[in-house]
Amino acid sequence: MLDQITHLFRLRTILEEGSLRRASEKLNVTQPALSRSLAQLEAYFGQQLVKRHARGVVATPFGAKVLSVSNRIERYWEIAEQELRSDVSDEKTVFRIAGGPVWRSGVLAGVLAELQNRHPNILIEFTAISVAKSLDDLHEGRLDVVFTGVSFDSGPSRRLSRVKLTDVANHVMAREDHPLLRDGQPFEMERLLDYPWIVYSELPAYREITQHMISQHLGAAPSVRFVCQSLLSVLTLLQQSDCLCVLPHLAVEFVNSPRIVPIDLPLQRNTAEVGLMFRSELGDWAPLQTLVAMSREKFGLAEEPN
């Protein structure tokens, strides 16, 4: 079994480098040894793993599938190895977590801080998700947990576990002492057009949401004065101006002095399920179990039965 794992890790380097020569230099292993590893793997699986061309090698469709599986095996082995050597090594186990902008705005700060307190032997890498590739990164071991919409991929996966934490809805947001909220006048929808608007653009859908949500009800487009990719910039502008913006309620949960609050409007709101996803084979890893339990607790969910 260990021999096969060695061959799989060599295959990954060969495909990443695109040639046996470069893989040989990187691994400090002779090219004939790499060729033997390839031959043994192809004999074992009964299928061709690479195609050779003038500039090197590329994966066959089956080779790409084997590479994906070997990436997950390597990640699982890294975690297991560091856990088993924790008594004789000071090296920390890296826990790779990614989250969308709302999650990074402060929602998970307390959870991650307490996670590290309870598991001081882990190093938490908390990064931004890429909508285009985060699911692949999760499948192939480059990420361990993703906080996002729990149904954001195109279909079910037997290798992924999902934990729904809450539903989110979009609202028109303003600072708590905005003129729309403080003058005591009966609210009229048309007054939304009297103020400048911010479009939050880190998630491209929000430009369309902002334009359509208002135009659908008022028959006119809002006056957009800012387009900001940074959620922090959006929140700061909302605090320091009379701007309005469409945001999910979770995005403003930790904003204070002044607070950012929703304006109670009769607008159509679509809700989305959000939570976390992880590879099922990591389900018995103690730091992951702690993260799931604390995330559920944060959102007021009862502990799942064993």
C-alpha positions as CSV (number, residue, x, y, z in Angstrom):
1,M,0.0,0.0,0.0
2,L,2.8,2.5,0.9
3,D,4.5,1.7,-2.4
4,Q,1.4,2.6,-4.2
5,I,1.1,5.9,-2.3
6,T,4.7,6.7,-3.2
7,H,3.9,6.1,-6.9
8,L,0.8,8.2,-6.7
9,F,2.7,11.1,-5.2
10,R,5.3,10.8,-7.9
11,L,2.5,10.8,-10.5
12,R,1.2,14.1,-9.1
13,T,4.6,15.8,-9.4
14,I,5.0,14.4,-13.0
15,L,1.7,15.9,-14.0
16,E,2.3,19.2,-12.1
17,E,5.7,19.7,-13.8
18,G,4.5,18.4,-17.2
19,S,7.6,16.3,-17.8
20,L,9.6,13.5,-16.2
21,R,12.8,15.5,-16.4
22,R,11.5,18.4,-14.3
23,A,9.8,16.0,-11.9
24,S,13.1,14.1,-11.6
25,E,14.9,17.4,-10.7
26,K,12.2,18.4,-8.2
27,L,12.0,15.0,-6.4
28,N,15.7,14.2,-6.7
29,V,14.7,10.9,-8.2
30,T,16.0,9.4,-11.4
31,Q,13.9,9.5,-14.6
32,P,14.0,5.7,-14.9
33,A,12.6,5.4,-11.4
34,L,9.8,7.7,-12.3
35,S,9.1,5.7,-15.4
36,R,8.9,2.6,-13.4
37,S,6.4,4.2,-11.0
38,L,4.3,5.2,-13.9
39,A,4.5,1.7,-15.4
40,Q,3.5,0.1,-12.1
41,L,0.6,2.3,-11.6
42,E,-0.7,1.8,-15.2
43,A,-0.3,-2.0,-14.7
44,Y,-2.1,-1.8,-11.4
45,F,-5.1,0.2,-12.7
46,G,-5.1,-1.4,-16.1
47,Q,-5.3,2.0,-17.9
48,Q,-3.0,4.6,-19.3
49,L,-2.4,7.6,-17.0
50,V,-0.4,10.0,-19.1
51,K,0.0,10.9,-22.7
52,R,3.5,11.8,-24.0
53,H,4.1,14.6,-26.4
54,A,7.1,16.6,-27.7
55,R,7.1,18.9,-24.7
56,G,6.4,16.4,-21.9
57,V,3.3,14.6,-20.6
58,V,-0.3,15.4,-19.8
59,A,-2.9,13.4,-17.9
60,T,-5.4,11.1,-19.6
61,P,-9.0,11.5,-18.4
62,F,-8.4,8.5,-16.1
63,G,-5.0,9.9,-15.0
64,A,-6.7,13.2,-14.0
65,K,-9.2,11.1,-11.9
66,V,-6.4,9.2,-10.2
67,L,-4.6,12.6,-9.6
68,S,-7.7,14.0,-7.9
69,V,-8.0,10.9,-5.6
70,S,-4.2,11.0,-4.8
71,N,-4.5,14.7,-3.8
72,R,-7.2,13.8,-1.2
73,I,-5.1,10.8,0.0
74,E,-2.1,13.1,0.5
75,R,-4.1,15.6,2.5
76,Y,-5.6,13.0,4.7
77,W,-2.1,11.5,5.2
78,E,-0.7,14.9,6.2
79,I,-3.3,15.4,8.8
80,A,-2.9,11.8,10.2
81,E,0.9,12.0,10.2
82,Q,1.0,15.3,12.1
83,E,-1.6,14.1,14.6
84,L,0.4,10.9,15.2
85,R,3.6,12.8,15.6
86,S,2.2,15.6,17.8
87,D,4.0,14.2,21.0
88,V,7.4,14.4,19.4
89,S,7.0,17.3,17.0
90,D,6.2,21.0,17.5
91,E,5.0,21.3,13.9
92,K,1.4,22.4,13.7
93,T,-1.3,20.8,11.6
94,V,-2.6,23.3,9.0
95,F,-6.4,23.6,8.9
96,R,-7.5,25.1,5.6
97,I,-10.7,27.0,5.8
98,A,-12.3,29.3,3.2
99,G,-15.2,31.6,3.5
100,G,-17.2,34.0,1.4
101,P,-17.0,37.8,2.1
102,V,-19.9,37.7,4.7
103,W,-18.2,35.0,6.7
104,R,-14.9,36.9,6.6
105,S,-16.6,40.1,7.8
106,G,-16.4,38.9,11.4
107,V,-19.1,36.2,11.6
108,L,-16.5,33.5,12.2
109,A,-13.9,35.5,14.2
110,G,-14.9,34.3,17.6
111,V,-15.5,30.8,16.4
112,L,-12.0,30.5,14.9
113,A,-10.3,32.1,17.9
114,E,-12.0,29.6,20.2
115,L,-11.1,26.8,17.8
116,Q,-7.4,27.6,18.1
117,N,-7.7,27.8,21.9
118,R,-9.2,24.4,22.1
119,H,-6.7,22.9,19.5
120,P,-3.4,24.8,20.0
121,N,-1.6,22.3,17.8
122,I,-3.4,23.6,14.6
123,L,-2.5,26.5,12.3
124,I,-5.7,28.0,10.8
125,E,-5.4,29.3,7.3
126,F,-8.6,31.3,6.6
127,T,-8.8,32.4,3.0
128,A,-11.3,33.8,0.5
129,I,-13.3,31.5,-1.6
130,S,-13.2,31.5,-5.3
131,V,-16.6,30.7,-6.7
132,A,-15.0,29.2,-9.8
133,K,-12.7,26.7,-8.0
134,S,-13.4,26.4,-4.3
135,L,-15.5,23.2,-4.9
136,D,-12.6,21.6,-6.8
137,D,-10.2,22.8,-4.0
138,L,-12.4,21.1,-1.4
139,H,-12.8,17.9,-3.4
140,E,-9.0,17.6,-4.0
141,G,-7.7,18.4,-0.5
142,R,-6.5,22.0,-1.1
143,L,-9.2,23.1,1.3
144,D,-10.7,21.3,4.2
145,V,-13.8,23.4,5.0
146,V,-15.8,25.9,2.9
147,F,-18.3,28.3,4.5
148,T,-20.8,29.4,1.8
149,G,-24.1,28.4,0.4
150,V,-24.6,24.8,1.2
151,S,-26.1,24.1,-2.2
152,F,-23.7,26.1,-4.3
153,D,-22.5,23.3,-6.4
154,S,-24.4,21.7,-9.3
155,G,-25.5,18.5,-7.5
156,P,-24.9,16.2,-4.6
157,S,-21.6,14.6,-3.9
158,R,-21.0,11.5,-1.8
159,R,-17.7,12.8,-0.7
160,L,-19.0,16.1,0.8
161,S,-20.9,16.6,4.0
162,R,-23.0,19.7,4.4
163,V,-24.1,21.5,7.6
164,K,-26.8,24.1,7.2
165,L,-26.4,26.9,9.7
166,T,-29.0,29.5,8.7
167,D,-31.0,31.2,6.0
168,V,-29.9,34.6,4.7
169,A,-31.9,37.2,2.9
170,N,-31.0,40.5,1.3
171,H,-32.2,43.9,2.6
172,V,-31.7,47.5,1.8
173,M,-29.2,48.7,4.5
174,A,-28.5,52.1,5.9
175,R,-26.8,53.5,9.1
176,E,-29.1,53.6,12.1
177,D,-29.5,57.4,12.1
178,H,-30.1,57.7,8.3
179,P,-32.7,60.4,7.4
180,L,-35.0,57.7,6.1
181,L,-35.1,56.3,9.7
182,R,-35.0,59.3,11.9
183,D,-37.3,62.0,10.6
184,G,-40.6,60.4,11.7
185,Q,-42.3,60.9,8.4
186,P,-44.4,58.2,6.8
187,F,-42.1,56.1,4.7
188,E,-42.7,56.3,0.9
189,M,-40.9,53.9,-1.4
190,E,-40.1,56.7,-3.9
191,R,-37.7,58.3,-1.3
192,L,-35.2,55.5,-2.0
193,L,-34.4,57.4,-5.1
194,D,-33.5,60.5,-3.2
195,Y,-30.2,59.0,-1.9
196,P,-27.0,57.7,-3.4
197,W,-26.5,53.9,-3.7
198,I,-23.5,51.6,-3.3
199,V,-23.2,48.4,-5.3
200,Y,-21.2,45.7,-3.5
201,S,-19.3,44.1,-6.4
202,E,-17.2,41.3,-4.8
203,L,-20.1,39.1,-5.6
204,P,-21.2,40.0,-9.1
205,A,-24.8,39.2,-8.5
206,Y,-25.3,42.2,-6.2
207,R,-25.1,44.7,-9.0
208,E,-28.1,43.0,-10.7
209,I,-29.9,42.6,-7.4
210,T,-29.5,46.2,-6.5
211,Q,-30.7,47.5,-9.9
212,H,-33.6,45.1,-10.2
213,M,-34.8,45.1,-6.7
214,I,-35.4,48.9,-6.8
215,S,-36.4,49.2,-10.5
216,Q,-39.0,46.4,-10.1
217,H,-40.8,48.4,-7.4
218,L,-40.3,52.0,-8.4
219,G,-39.9,51.8,-12.2
220,A,-36.6,53.7,-12.0
221,A,-33.0,52.8,-11.4
222,P,-31.3,53.9,-8.2
223,S,-28.5,56.5,-8.5
224,V,-25.4,54.4,-8.0
225,R,-22.5,56.5,-6.8
226,F,-20.0,53.8,-5.6
227,V,-19.1,50.3,-6.8
228,C,-17.0,48.7,-4.2
229,Q,-15.4,45.2,-4.2
230,S,-14.4,45.4,-0.6
231,L,-17.2,44.7,2.0
232,L,-15.2,46.7,4.6
233,S,-15.3,49.7,2.3
234,V,-19.0,49.3,1.7
235,L,-19.8,49.1,5.4
236,T,-17.5,52.2,6.1
237,L,-19.3,54.2,3.4
238,L,-22.7,53.3,4.8
239,Q,-21.6,54.4,8.3
240,Q,-20.2,57.7,7.1
241,S,-22.8,58.8,4.4
242,D,-26.4,58.7,3.5
243,C,-25.8,55.9,1.0
244,L,-28.0,52.8,0.7
245,C,-26.9,49.3,-0.2
246,V,-28.4,45.9,-0.7
247,L,-26.6,43.4,1.6
248,P,-27.4,40.1,3.5
249,H,-28.2,40.6,7.1
250,L,-25.2,38.6,8.3
251,A,-22.8,41.2,6.7
252,V,-23.7,43.9,9.2
253,E,-24.0,41.8,12.3
254,F,-20.8,43.1,13.9
255,V,-20.9,46.7,12.7
256,N,-21.3,49.3,15.5
257,S,-21.0,53.0,16.1
258,P,-23.2,53.5,14.2
259,R,-24.9,50.3,13.5
260,I,-26.0,49.3,10.0
261,V,-29.6,48.3,10.0
262,P,-32.2,47.1,7.4
263,I,-34.9,49.4,6.2
264,D,-38.2,47.7,6.5
265,L,-39.5,47.6,2.9
266,P,-42.0,45.5,1.2
267,L,-39.5,44.1,-1.3
268,Q,-39.4,40.6,-2.5
269,R,-36.6,38.7,-0.7
270,N,-35.2,35.4,-1.8
271,T,-33.5,33.5,1.0
272,A,-30.6,31.1,0.6
273,E,-29.3,28.3,2.8
274,V,-25.8,28.9,4.1
275,G,-23.4,26.8,6.2
276,L,-20.3,24.8,5.8
277,M,-19.1,21.9,3.7
278,F,-16.2,19.5,4.2
279,R,-14.9,16.2,2.8
280,S,-16.7,13.3,4.5
281,E,-13.5,11.4,5.2
282,L,-12.4,14.2,7.6
283,G,-15.6,13.8,9.7
284,D,-13.8,12.1,12.6
285,W,-11.0,14.7,12.8
286,A,-11.3,16.4,16.3
287,P,-10.6,20.0,15.1
288,L,-13.3,19.7,12.4
289,Q,-15.8,18.2,14.8
290,T,-15.1,21.2,17.2
291,L,-15.6,23.7,14.3
292,V,-18.9,22.1,13.3
293,A,-20.2,22.0,16.9
294,M,-19.2,25.6,17.6
295,S,-20.6,26.9,14.3
296,R,-23.9,25.2,15.1
297,E,-23.9,26.7,18.6
298,K,-23.2,30.2,17.3
299,F,-26.4,30.0,15.2
300,G,-28.5,28.5,18.0
301,L,-28.7,25.0,16.6
302,A,-29.1,22.0,18.9
303,E,-26.3,19.5,19.0
304,E,-26.7,16.8,16.4
305,P,-27.4,13.4,17.8
306,N,-24.6,10.8,17.6
